Amino acid sequence: MSDDASTTATGSDTATGPDTAATPDAASGAQEVLAAARAAKDAQPALVRLTRQDKDALLTAMADALVADAATIVAANAEDLERADAAGMDPALRDRLALDADRVAAIAQQLRDAAALPDPVGEVVRGGVLANGLELRQVRVPLGVVGMIYEARPNVTVDAAGLALKSGNAVVLRGGSAAISSNTALIACLRGVLAQRGLPEDLVVGIDRWGREGADVLMRARGLVDVLIPRGGAGLIRRVVENSIVPVIETGTGNTHILIDATADLDQALEIIANAKTQRIGVCNALETLLVHEAAAVEALPRVAARLAESGVTLHADEQAREILAQAGTTASVVPATEEDWDTEYLSLDLAVRVVPDVEAAIAHIRAHSSGHTESILTHDIASQRAFLAGVDSAVVMVNASTRFSDGGEFGFGAEIGISTQKLHARGPMGLPEMTTTTWHVIGDGHVRP
């Protein structure tokens, strides 16, 4: 889901630094990774034969197996946590890595939730009968083999596998050395269920043991892997986008914005801003930049500062905002904003604040600095609302709502593979339909082209 922090700003793909998993030999490791991808490709057609009921039963059986194997999974996770503690992992990252019986049960529930969703495979997107009598249908089909490269989030291992299988895809998982023991146990459990049900185990394969080199090989496995989806920190995503020759669906970082317009209901705005900034700070849909229309700034800024001060938020404010706050005698923590602040995804109790002369200036700021994830306007002016919705070029654009709603689960899609900030194939929360592509079925009766 979108509650997935961009955990690093470097090229490292784990929270504990370079991969520590053994990579015996680069050449043999490359062959092993390619063999795993080839095995997944060979296994994927087995899913084509399954009905929705078959796939739903498979996911439900996997959920039951995870709960039954919880003790083994938690013990494996303890090994990861021991290494994380020795490496001094950030507490927030450690919390995302940690598993207990309740968290395993919650992960299992995600599989049951996916099982309850409609199956997109076979859905007719459009079609009809041509003038010459040919029947034409555009039909959803699986992508094929999906590669996932992500960071220390064991829940993603199961989410990705479940969504891939439900949408008819095999999956190759590279989850990083920080979670290698947890991921190994989770994948073993899922593969065991596949074997029990007479399906190829290689519908779900993991390549963590080959470390960062394995991820590099996966990026070059064009023809074996149909699409790569990176999920995690800015550095990881950038490295995959810049180095992969396999097509990539980019799940982006979240430099999200809220604009307080001149007509905003300030009581309502305070609740929305506090929720967007402080409910969970380390996630991609948390608020990072607040823009305030100058007509509302004198009244709004002191109230916003006071409310956010209750949670310990530091405001990185431009000169005009600082002057207003100083005149109001604010006791909030305020520091001068720099140009870097406008482009920063803090993932912390920090918030960039800028006063803008009008809605168009706010839109221009967002276009210059946003990561294209989620933006929201707080307004009761229809013209401002329409201008914002039309002018902001992001995956999700909101009116009078917290950016924390930018999430597949909150949108009613069920589980999601991530939030795409690119424009091709998928954009915004990626649920089951986004795990498919389409093919054209053309049905004739002896037709030849004149």
C-alpha positions as CSV (number, residue, x, y, z in Angstrom):
1,M,0.0,0.0,0.0
2,S,1.0,3.6,-0.1
3,D,2.0,3.5,3.6
4,D,5.5,2.8,2.3
5,A,8.2,5.2,3.1
6,S,10.9,6.3,0.8
7,T,13.5,5.1,3.2
8,T,16.7,6.1,1.6
9,A,18.0,9.0,-0.5
10,T,21.1,7.1,-1.7
11,G,21.7,4.3,-4.1
12,S,21.7,1.7,-1.4
13,D,18.7,-0.6,-1.6
14,T,18.6,-1.7,2.0
15,A,18.3,0.1,5.3
16,T,21.4,-1.5,6.6
17,G,23.8,-0.5,3.9
18,P,25.4,-2.9,1.3
19,D,24.0,-6.3,1.0
20,T,25.5,-8.8,3.3
21,A,24.0,-11.9,1.8
22,A,26.6,-14.2,0.3
23,T,27.1,-14.0,-3.4
24,P,29.5,-16.9,-4.1
25,D,30.4,-15.9,-7.7
26,A,29.2,-13.2,-9.9
27,A,28.9,-15.3,-13.0
28,S,27.2,-18.2,-11.4
29,G,25.0,-15.8,-9.5
30,A,23.9,-14.2,-12.7
31,Q,23.0,-17.6,-14.2
32,E,21.0,-18.5,-11.1
33,V,19.0,-15.3,-11.2
34,L,18.3,-15.8,-14.9
35,A,17.4,-19.4,-14.3
36,A,14.9,-18.2,-11.6
37,A,13.4,-15.7,-14.0
38,R,13.2,-18.4,-16.7
39,A,11.5,-20.8,-14.3
40,A,8.9,-18.2,-13.4
41,K,8.3,-17.6,-17.1
42,D,7.8,-21.3,-17.7
43,A,5.5,-21.6,-14.7
44,Q,3.2,-18.7,-15.5
45,P,1.0,-20.4,-18.1
46,A,-0.2,-22.7,-15.3
47,L,-2.2,-19.8,-14.0
48,V,-4.0,-19.3,-17.3
49,R,-5.9,-22.6,-16.7
50,L,-7.2,-21.4,-13.3
51,T,-10.6,-20.0,-12.8
52,R,-11.3,-17.1,-10.4
53,Q,-12.5,-19.7,-7.9
54,D,-9.2,-21.6,-8.2
55,K,-7.1,-18.5,-7.6
56,D,-9.3,-17.3,-4.7
57,A,-8.9,-20.7,-3.1
58,L,-5.2,-20.6,-3.6
59,L,-4.8,-17.2,-1.9
60,T,-7.1,-18.3,1.0
61,A,-4.9,-21.4,1.4
62,M,-1.8,-19.3,1.5
63,A,-3.4,-17.0,4.1
64,D,-4.2,-20.1,6.3
65,A,-0.6,-21.4,5.8
66,L,0.9,-18.1,6.9
67,V,-1.1,-18.1,10.1
68,A,-0.1,-21.7,10.7
69,D,3.6,-21.0,10.1
70,A,3.6,-17.8,12.1
71,A,6.0,-19.1,14.7
72,T,8.5,-20.0,12.1
73,I,8.1,-16.7,10.3
74,V,8.5,-14.7,13.5
75,A,11.6,-16.7,14.4
76,A,13.1,-15.9,11.0
77,N,12.2,-12.3,11.4
78,A,14.1,-12.2,14.8
79,E,17.3,-13.0,12.9
80,D,16.7,-9.9,10.7
81,L,15.9,-7.8,13.7
82,E,19.1,-8.9,15.4
83,R,21.2,-7.8,12.4
84,A,19.2,-4.6,12.2
85,D,19.9,-3.8,15.9
86,A,23.6,-4.5,15.4
87,A,23.7,-2.2,12.4
88,G,21.8,0.6,14.3
89,M,18.8,0.6,12.0
90,D,16.5,3.6,12.3
91,P,13.7,2.8,14.7
92,A,11.0,3.7,12.2
93,L,12.6,1.3,9.6
94,R,13.0,-1.4,12.3
95,D,9.3,-1.1,13.1
96,R,8.4,-1.7,9.4
97,L,10.7,-4.7,9.4
98,A,9.4,-6.3,12.6
99,L,6.9,-9.1,12.5
100,D,4.9,-10.7,15.3
101,A,1.9,-13.1,15.2
102,D,-0.6,-10.2,14.9
103,R,1.3,-8.7,12.0
104,V,1.6,-12.1,10.2
105,A,-2.2,-12.5,10.7
106,A,-2.7,-9.0,9.2
107,I,-0.5,-9.9,6.2
108,A,-2.6,-13.1,5.8
109,Q,-5.7,-11.0,5.8
110,Q,-4.4,-9.0,2.9
111,L,-4.4,-12.2,0.9
112,R,-8.0,-13.0,1.9
113,D,-8.9,-9.4,0.9
114,A,-7.3,-9.9,-2.5
115,A,-9.2,-13.2,-2.9
116,A,-12.5,-11.3,-2.4
117,L,-11.7,-8.8,-5.2
118,P,-13.0,-9.2,-8.8
119,D,-10.7,-11.0,-11.1
120,P,-9.6,-8.6,-13.9
121,V,-8.4,-11.3,-16.2
122,G,-10.8,-11.8,-19.1
123,E,-12.6,-8.5,-18.6
124,V,-13.7,-7.0,-21.9
125,V,-12.5,-3.4,-21.9
126,R,-14.2,-2.4,-25.2
127,G,-15.3,-4.0,-28.4
128,G,-18.1,-4.5,-30.8
129,V,-18.9,-5.7,-34.3
130,L,-17.3,-4.0,-37.3
131,A,-19.2,-3.0,-40.4
132,N,-17.7,-6.1,-42.2
133,G,-19.0,-8.4,-39.5
134,L,-15.7,-9.0,-37.6
135,E,-16.2,-9.3,-33.9
136,L,-13.6,-7.2,-32.0
137,R,-12.9,-7.4,-28.3
138,Q,-10.1,-5.8,-26.2
139,V,-9.6,-8.2,-23.2
140,R,-7.5,-8.0,-20.1
141,V,-4.7,-10.5,-19.8
142,P,-1.8,-11.0,-17.3
143,L,1.5,-9.0,-17.8
144,G,3.3,-12.4,-17.5
145,V,6.3,-12.2,-15.1
146,V,6.5,-9.3,-12.7
147,G,9.7,-8.5,-11.0
148,M,9.6,-6.6,-7.7
149,I,12.6,-4.8,-6.2
150,Y,11.8,-3.4,-2.8
151,E,13.3,-2.7,0.6
152,A,12.9,-4.1,4.1
153,R,9.2,-4.6,4.1
154,P,8.2,-8.3,4.6
155,N,4.6,-7.5,4.0
156,V,5.4,-6.5,0.5
157,T,6.6,-10.0,-0.2
158,V,3.2,-11.4,0.4
159,D,1.2,-8.5,-1.0
160,A,3.2,-8.7,-4.3
161,A,2.8,-12.5,-4.6
162,G,-0.9,-12.4,-3.8
163,L,-1.7,-9.6,-6.3
164,A,0.5,-11.2,-9.0
165,L,-1.1,-14.6,-8.6
166,K,-4.7,-13.2,-8.5
167,S,-4.0,-11.3,-11.8
168,G,-2.4,-14.4,-13.4
169,N,1.2,-13.3,-13.1
170,A,4.3,-15.1,-11.9
171,V,6.5,-13.0,-9.6
172,V,10.2,-12.7,-9.0
173,L,10.9,-11.0,-5.6
174,R,14.0,-9.1,-4.5
175,G,13.3,-7.8,-1.1
176,G,16.8,-6.8,0.2
177,S,19.2,-8.3,2.7
178,A,17.7,-6.5,5.7
179,A,14.7,-8.8,5.5
180,I,16.4,-11.9,3.9
181,S,15.5,-14.3,6.7
182,S,11.8,-13.1,6.8
183,N,11.4,-13.2,3.1
184,T,13.0,-16.6,2.8
185,A,10.5,-18.0,5.3
186,L,7.5,-16.2,3.7
187,I,8.4,-17.4,0.2
188,A,8.9,-20.9,1.4
189,C,5.5,-20.9,2.9
190,L,3.8,-19.6,-0.2
191,R,5.7,-22.0,-2.5
192,G,4.7,-24.9,-0.2
193,V,1.0,-24.1,-0.8
194,L,1.6,-24.0,-4.6
195,A,3.2,-27.4,-4.5
196,Q,0.4,-28.8,-2.3
197,R,-2.2,-27.6,-4.8
198,G,-0.3,-29.1,-7.8
199,L,0.9,-25.8,-9.2
200,P,4.5,-24.9,-10.1
201,E,6.4,-23.5,-7.1
202,D,8.3,-21.2,-9.4
203,L,5.2,-19.0,-9.8
204,V,6.8,-17.3,-6.7
205,V,10.6,-17.1,-6.6
206,G,12.9,-15.1,-4.5
207,I,16.4,-13.9,-5.4
208,D,17.5,-12.2,-2.2
209,R,20.5,-14.5,-1.7
210,W,22.2,-13.0,-4.7
211,G,22.2,-9.6,-3.2
212,R,22.4,-6.3,-5.1
213,E,24.1,-8.1,-8.0
214,G,21.0,-10.2,-8.3
215,A,18.8,-7.1,-8.6
216,D,21.2,-5.8,-11.3
217,V,20.7,-9.1,-13.3
218,L,17.0,-8.9,-12.9
219,M,17.1,-5.4,-14.4
220,R,18.7,-6.9,-17.5
221,A,16.4,-10.0,-17.8
222,R,14.5,-8.5,-20.7
223,G,12.5,-11.3,-22.4
224,L,12.2,-13.3,-19.2
225,V,10.7,-10.6,-17.0
226,D,7.9,-8.5,-18.5
227,V,7.9,-5.6,-16.1
228,L,9.8,-4.4,-13.1
229,I,8.2,-2.5,-10.2
230,P,10.6,-0.8,-7.7
231,R,9.1,0.1,-4.4
232,G,10.9,2.0,-1.6
233,G,13.4,4.8,-1.3
234,A,14.2,7.4,-3.9
235,G,17.7,5.9,-4.4
236,L,16.3,2.5,-5.1
237,I,13.7,3.7,-7.5
238,R,16.2,5.9,-9.3
239,R,18.7,3.1,-9.7
240,V,16.1,0.8,-11.2
241,V,14.7,3.4,-13.6
242,E,18.1,4.5,-14.8
243,N,19.6,1.0,-15.2
244,S,16.9,-1.4,-16.2
245,I,16.4,-2.5,-19.7
246,V,13.2,-4.3,-18.6
247,P,10.2,-2.0,-18.7
248,V,9.7,-0.3,-15.4
249,I,6.5,0.9,-13.7
250,E,7.8,3.6,-11.4
251,T,6.3,3.9,-8.0
252,G,7.4,7.4,-6.9
253,T,8.3,9.3,-3.8
254,G,5.8,11.6,-2.3
255,N,6.6,15.4,-2.1
256,T,2.9,16.1,-1.6
257,H,1.3,19.5,-1.3
258,I,-1.8,21.1,0.2
259,L,-3.0,24.6,-0.7
260,I,-5.1,26.6,1.7
261,D,-7.1,28.8,-0.7
262,A,-8.6,32.2,0.2
263,T,-12.0,30.6,0.8
264,A,-11.0,27.6,2.8
265,D,-12.9,26.6,6.0
266,L,-10.0,27.1,8.5
267,D,-11.5,24.8,11.1
268,Q,-11.8,22.1,8.5
269,A,-8.3,22.9,7.1
270,L,-6.6,22.5,10.5
271,E,-8.0,18.9,10.8
272,I,-7.0,18.0,7.3
273,I,-3.5,19.4,7.6
274,A,-2.8,17.8,11.0
275,N,-4.0,14.5,9.6
276,A,-2.0,14.7,6.4
277,K,1.2,15.7,8.2
278,T,1.1,13.9,11.6
279,Q,-1.0,10.7,11.3
280,R,2.0,8.8,9.9
281,I,5.0,10.8,9.0
282,G,7.1,8.2,7.2
283,V,4.8,7.4,4.3
284,C,4.6,8.6,0.7
285,N,1.2,10.3,1.0
286,A,2.1,12.4,4.1
287,L,2.1,16.2,3.6
288,E,5.5,17.8,3.0
289,T,4.7,21.3,1.6
290,L,1.9,23.6,2.7
291,L,1.0,26.5,0.4
292,V,-1.2,29.3,1.8
293,H,-3.0,31.9,-0.3
294,E,-1.9,35.4,0.9
295,A,-5.5,36.4,1.5
296,A,-5.9,33.7,4.1
297,A,-2.3,33.7,5.5
298,V,-2.6,36.1,8.3
299,E,-5.5,34.2,9.9
300,A,-4.5,30.7,8.8
301,L,-0.8,30.5,9.5
302,P,-0.8,31.1,13.3
303,R,-3.6,28.6,13.7
304,V,-1.8,26.0,11.6
305,A,1.5,26.6,13.4
306,A,-0.1,26.2,16.8
307,R,-1.9,23.0,15.8
308,L,1.2,21.4,14.3
309,A,3.3,22.5,17.3
310,E,1.3,20.1,19.4
311,S,2.9,17.3,17.5
312,G,6.4,18.8,17.4
313,V,6.4,19.8,13.7
314,T,9.1,22.3,12.6
315,L,8.0,24.7,9.9
316,H,10.5,25.6,7.2
317,A,8.9,28.8,6.2
318,D,9.5,31.4,3.5
319,E,10.1,35.1,4.5
320,Q,6.5,36.2,4.2
321,A,5.3,33.2,6.3
322,R,7.9,33.9,8.9
323,E,6.9,37.6,9.2
324,I,3.3,36.7,9.7
325,L,4.2,34.1,12.4
326,A,6.5,36.5,14.1
327,Q,3.9,39.2,14.3
328,A,1.4,36.7,15.7
329,G,3.9,35.7,18.4
330,T,3.9,32.1,17.5
331,T,5.8,29.7,19.8
332,A,6.1,27.0,17.1
333,S,9.4,25.9,15.8
334,V,10.1,27.9,12.7
335,V,13.3,28.0,10.5
336,P,14.0,29.8,7.2
337,A,13.1,27.7,4.2
338,T,15.8,27.1,1.6
339,E,15.3,26.2,-2.1
340,E,16.1,22.6,-1.2
341,D,13.1,22.5,1.1
342,W,10.7,22.8,-1.7
343,D,12.0,19.6,-3.3
344,T,12.4,17.6,0.0
345,E,10.3,14.6,1.0
346,Y,11.0,14.9,4.7
347,L,9.4,11.7,6.1
348,S,9.7,13.5,9.5
349,L,8.1,16.1,11.6
350,D,9.2,18.9,9.2
351,L,7.0,20.9,6.9
352,A,7.8,23.4,4.2
353,V,5.5,26.5,4.2
354,R,5.1,29.1,1.5
355,V,2.7,32.0,1.0
356,V,1.5,32.4,-2.6
357,P,-0.4,35.3,-4.2
358,D,-3.1,33.1,-5.9
359,V,-4.1,29.7,-7.1
360,E,-2.1,29.9,-10.3
361,A,1.1,30.7,-8.4
362,A,0.4,27.6,-6.2
363,I,-0.1,25.5,-9.3
364,A,3.2,26.8,-10.8
365,H,5.0,25.9,-7.5
366,I,3.6,22.4,-7.5
367,R,4.5,21.9,-11.2
368,A,8.1,23.0,-10.4
369,H,8.6,21.0,-7.3
370,S,6.1,18.1,-6.9
371,S,7.1,14.5,-7.4
372,G,3.8,14.0,-9.1
373,H,2.2,11.9,-6.3
374,T,-0.7,13.7,-4.6
375,E,-1.8,17.3,-4.1
376,S,-4.9,18.8,-2.4
377,I,-6.6,22.2,-2.4
378,L,-8.8,23.4,0.5
379,T,-11.3,25.7,-0.9
380,H,-15.0,26.6,-1.3
381,D,-14.5,28.4,-4.5
382,I,-15.6,26.5,-7.6
383,A,-13.3,28.4,-9.9
384,S,-10.3,27.7,-7.7
385,Q,-11.3,24.0,-7.5
386,R,-11.6,23.7,-11.2
387,A,-8.3,25.5,-11.9
388,F,-6.5,23.3,-9.4
389,L,-7.9,20.1,-10.8
390,A,-7.1,21.1,-14.3
391,G,-3.7,22.6,-13.7
392,V,-2.0,20.2,-11.3
393,D,-0.3,17.3,-13.1
394,S,-0.1,14.6,-10.5
395,A,-1.3,11.1,-10.1
396,V,-3.9,12.1,-7.5
397,V,-5.4,15.6,-7.2
398,M,-7.8,16.2,-4.3
399,V,-10.3,18.8,-3.0
400,N,-10.9,19.4,0.7
401,A,-9.4,16.0,1.7
402,S,-6.3,14.8,3.4
403,T,-3.5,13.4,1.1
404,R,-3.5,10.4,3.4
405,F,-6.4,9.0,1.4
406,S,-4.1,8.5,-1.6
407,D,-4.1,4.7,-1.2
408,G,-5.5,1.8,-3.0
409,G,-7.2,0.4,0.1
410,E,-8.8,3.8,0.9
411,F,-9.9,4.1,-2.7
412,G,-11.7,0.8,-2.4
413,F,-9.4,-1.1,-4.7
414,G,-8.2,-3.5,-1.9
415,A,-4.5,-4.2,-1.8
416,E,-2.2,-2.3,-4.1
417,I,1.3,-3.0,-5.5
418,G,2.3,0.6,-5.1
419,I,1.4,4.1,-6.3
420,S,2.6,4.9,-9.8
421,T,3.8,8.5,-10.5
422,Q,4.5,7.9,-14.2
423,K,2.1,8.3,-17.0
424,L,2.4,5.1,-19.1
425,H,0.3,2.0,-18.4
426,A,-0.7,2.9,-14.9
427,R,-0.9,6.0,-12.7
428,G,-1.9,6.4,-9.1
429,P,-2.7,3.4,-6.8
430,M,-2.1,0.2,-8.7
431,G,-4.6,-2.6,-7.9
432,L,-5.4,-5.8,-9.8
433,P,-6.4,-4.2,-13.1
434,E,-3.1,-2.4,-13.3
435,M,-1.4,-5.8,-13.0
436,T,-2.8,-6.7,-16.4
437,T,-2.3,-5.6,-20.0
438,T,-4.7,-6.2,-22.9
439,T,-4.9,-8.2,-26.0
440,W,-7.3,-8.0,-29.0
441,H,-9.6,-10.9,-29.9
442,V,-10.8,-10.8,-33.5
443,I,-13.5,-13.3,-34.5
444,G,-14.3,-13.8,-38.1
445,D,-16.2,-16.1,-40.4
446,G,-13.9,-16.6,-43.4
447,H,-13.1,-12.9,-43.6
448,V,-10.4,-11.8,-46.0
449,R,-9.2,-8.2,-46.5
450,P,-10.3,-6.8,-49.9
